[in-house]
């Protein structure tokens, strides 16, 4: 998830290619919406239903994977209205962003795969999992300790703790018992003699 910065995109693509990774890069939808609002105010200077409708129509079309047609349409509208270069600048800026970043605006494909198209869910997860725990007053963390705590928080937040703990105990048993005996056979536990008579404790004055 990126904001459209080309240096960032190039570094990510280069790193992915170098490591043989398939990387899905998508521009944050919030940034696209910001461009749309600025362009929309060129045609509807006052806030209201008309401006909202203009932005909403183009936003839904972009979500359907039609960023290119929307860019061309808003440019033609500006040309038909004979707007000056200065007045239509937000429109041209928005259109250029949509066209130049078209490979990273395939929201229809991302949504079909269940992928996020905005960073809100990611930022929320970072705050809940990381900041709320790591950023407490006076806390000091080693990388190992922080990693362990964050993994447990992620498991707990995903409601997988019970399943994880069963797995954890099985691994502990394997490591601390099965591996220490021949053929992995742990001797049977001898039953304690609960009925054995024991002397009573006496209070000493």
Beta strands, then each sheet from edge to edge (+ up, - down):
end
